[in-house]
Amino acid sequence: MIAGFGDAALLLPASAGLLALLLWSGARREALAFAAALAVCLGTTVLAKLALQTCGPGPTLPALQSPSGHASFAAVFYGCAAVILGAGRPGWQRAGLHAAAWLLVGLIALSRVHHRAHTPAEVAVGLLVGAVAVLLFLRLRRAGPQAALPLRPVMLGAVGALVLFQGRHLSAEHGIRDFAQGMGAVLEVCRPAALG
């Protein structure tokens, strides 16, 4: 159940909604920073999955075969959302939003290990990718004015997204795995025979 809060079926429309709300409120710099953070996070996650599945796990980290997309996407979405929603609010509200966001991200990460969807190393890499994307967001948005979004439309949008998309599953894992295997076979990359 908790893993569903990190599923792309929920986070893709939620991200689109947050971007739309930022643009509607005139916070173009924050929207651009959020879009850049999402692109870096999701692109890095997919590239890491492709590289690891094409080449296989390294000898130092055999438990690392596919970084957790749930962990990385949840970290970037909820981390950035907490920063955006905390703008212009008292310190205790900001702290509460950040604590709630990172608690949810932590629970999503733990659920991926608990359900044996990923190893602890794969979840840790996913969290690291998402956290770096949040840091990128913070750096990009610092350069301009920060929007203070009204909580009511955000909360209504969040409830609507949960009702519409919670329980649905969207995964590119099989497509990434098939593409990586095809690339590895065609290019013969990362294989001992290719080195000789």
Long-range contacts (C-beta under 8 A, 24 or more apart in sequence): 2-104, 2-107, 2-108, 2-111, 3-70, 3-108, 3-111, 3-112, 3-115, 3-117, 4-166, 4-167, 4-168, 4-169, 5-74, 5-104, 5-108, 5-166, 6-70, 6-71, 6-73, 6-74, 6-105, 6-108, 6-111, 6-112, 7-70, 7-168, 7-169, 7-170, 7-171, 8-69, 8-73, 8-170, 8-171, 8-172, 9-165, 9-168, 9-169, 9-170, 10-161, 10-162, 10-165, 10-166, 10-168, 11-73, 11-74, 11-77, 12-170, 13-161, 13-164, 13-165, 14-77, 14-157, 14-158, 14-161, 14-165, 15-77, 17-157, 17-161, 18-77, 18-80, 18-81, 18-84, 18-154, 18-157, 21-149, 21-153, 21-154, 21-157, 22-84, 22-147, 22-149, 25-147, 25-149, 26-147, 27-145, 27-146, 27-147, 27-149, 29-140, 29-141, 29-143, 29-144, 29-145, 30-84, 30-141, 30-144, 30-146, 30-147, 32-140, 33-136, 33-137, 33-140, 33-141, 34-80, 34-84, 34-137, 36-136, 36-137, 36-140, 37-76, 37-80, 37-133, 37-134, 37-136, 37-137, 37-140, 38-76, 38-77, 38-133, 40-132, 40-133, 40-136, 41-72, 41-73, 41-75, 41-76, 41-129, 41-130, 41-132, 41-133, 42-69, 42-72, 42-73, 42-76, 44-72, 44-129, 44-132, 44-133, 45-69, 45-72, 45-73, 45-126, 45-129, 46-172, 46-176, 48-125, 48-129, 49-173, 49-176, 49-180, 50-176, 50-179, 50-180, 50-183, 53-176, 53-177, 53-180, 53-181, 53-184, 54-180, 54-181, 54-183, 54-184, 54-189, 54-190, 55-184, 55-189, 55-190, 56-190, 61-121, 63-119, 63-120, 63-121, 63-122, 64-119, 64-121, 64-122, 64-125, 65-119, 65-122, 66-118, 66-122, 66-173, 66-176, 66-177, 67-118, 67-122, 67-125, 67-126, 67-129, 68-109, 68-112, 68-117, 68-118, 68-122, 68-123, 68-125, 68-126, 68-127, 69-126, 69-171, 69-172, 69-173, 70-108, 70-109, 70-112, 70-117, 70-118, 70-126, 71-105, 71-108, 71-109, 71-112, 71-118, 71-123, 71-126, 71-127, 71-130, 72-126, 72-127, 72-129, 72-130, 72-133, 73-130, 74-104, 74-105, 74-108, 74-109, 74-130, 75-105, 75-126, 75-127, 75-129, 75-130, 75-131, 75-133, 75-134, 76-130, 76-133, 76-134, 76-137, 78-102, 78-104, 78-105, 79-105, 79-130, 79-131, 79-133, 79-134, 79-137, 80-133, 80-134, 80-137, 83-134, 83-137, 83-138, 83-141, 84-147, 84-149, 85-149, 85-151, 85-154, 87-146, 87-147, 87-148, 87-149, 88-146, 88-148, 89-148, 105-130
